Amino acid sequence: MSTTFDTSIFKSYDVRGIVGTQLTPDLFYLIGRAFVQALGRTNICIGRDMRPSGTELLEALTRGAVDGGADVTHIGLISTDALYFAVGHYGFDGGVMLTASHNPAQYNGLKFCREEAQAISLDTGLGDIRDLALSGAFTEPARKGTVREREVLDDFGKHCVSFIRDVTKIKPYKIAIDAGNGMAGLTVPYVFKYLPQCEVIPLYFELDGTFPNHPASPIEDENKLALRKAVLDNNCDLGAAFDGDADRMFLVDENGGFPDGSIVTAAVGVATLKKYPGSKILYNLICSRSVPEAVLANGGIPVRSQVGHSLIKPQMRAENIPFGGEHSGHFYFRENWFADSGMIALLQCLDLFSEIDGSITQAIAPYNTRFRSGEINLPVADADREMKRLEEHFKDGKIDHIDGVTIEYPDWWFNVRKSNTEPLLRVNVEGDTRDLMEKGRDAVLAVIKG
């Protein structure tokens, strides 16, 4: 019984599409059956974010998994990092999160993992799920599965706080937290009840998958403007913004500045080295040069990686690396089954900052020493040709191909890589001064646009 659906919803790391046209309950039934059969799963948990479409899609996905012979535990409304926690902590052999993360309200999607919260990508199982759902070649199991429910957020809160070395030493910070009407609005109270000395100023904690206030995508500075205002108006020590499924986190300093993912990677790397001296710290190659410098200065071993969780998590596992960070606000922890968690990253920042006399700006000053362009996305007809032209134009620099093309000079560098999903080039430039960054950025963009 073959079926047809838009296979473009199967991305490199997840399933994502528009509800009603690309995503339907019938399709989610097929995907539920295909997940448990193709990957041999028998005991899975399923959670969802606050999108209104999640209720009906969850029911269909569950029916598919149960008809495929798997026992299903519903863990309710949850953040993606809490789903990863549930899979690892309770010993499920798989997990599915219904979320479209930071995408607008008309989208939904699925993130899958196997035992120990190991993420599934197109090459490691997602393609098999897609192909089996398309073919409809399902086998009848010896028995149908069962459905039960479990509450996990109390245990998740305790787990997150366990990453702080001494909870009593956390300063009485006043923190504005913008949940963007996403899942952090539910999870933050479960964590911060263990930090009674801290005062949380909540922004948009009401779960609302229509995102009435701003998109739940804090990597864009315009989506942090309400948080900046709250920090300044309430005289907060810092602010934190989470994306829709609350697995990514971005800081705002006490002056309303926007420290990026590189600075958080450096700060959490240093905090990790206080707990595990001399260990390796992973950072992706888009991160600032300040990250490996901070790791070395604090006695660690910096490890440079490609971009993307499906590459980073196996590398961390293979090399037993306790922490890894990305410029995009994803932070990975060995004691969290190598999965990412914005919440744990925030707590580790508080741990480090509490040791330093002075403001958050002063605490991050050692890692905030350069100027970055942020990721610039350019539509191009032929990405490979543009990258070759850049190599030719900047052939006097140091060139590597670990992920796209990185070209380095003593006082500035840039990386250009192809999007996995669209005809885009992603450009990142960093300079030791703002002028160097801007000149480098303009020179790179001139070659691409020329």
Buried (B, 14 or more C-beta within 10 A) or exposed (E): EEEEBEEEBBBEBBBBBBBEEBBBBEBBBBBBBBBBBBBEBBBBBBBBBBBEBBEBBBBBBBBBBBBBBBBBBBBBBBBBBBBBBBBBBBEBBBBBBBBBBBBBBBBBBBBBBBBBBBBBBBEBBBBBBBBBBBEEEBEEBEEBBEBEEEEBBEBBBEBBBBBBBEBEEBEEBBBBBBBBBBBBBBBBBBBBEBBEEBBBBBBBBEBBBEBEBBBBBBBEEEBBBBBBBBBBEBEBBBBBBBBBBBBBBBBBBBEBBBBBBBBBBBBBBBBBBBBBEEBBBBBBBBBBBBBBBBBEBBEBBBBBBBBBBBBBBBBBBEEEBBBBBBBBBBBBBBBBBBBBBBBBBBBBBBBBBBEBEEBBBEBBEBBBBBBBBBBBEBEBEEBEEBBEBBBEBBEEBEEEEBBBBBBBBEBBBBBBBBBEEEEBBBBBBBBBEEEBBBBBBEBBBEBBEE
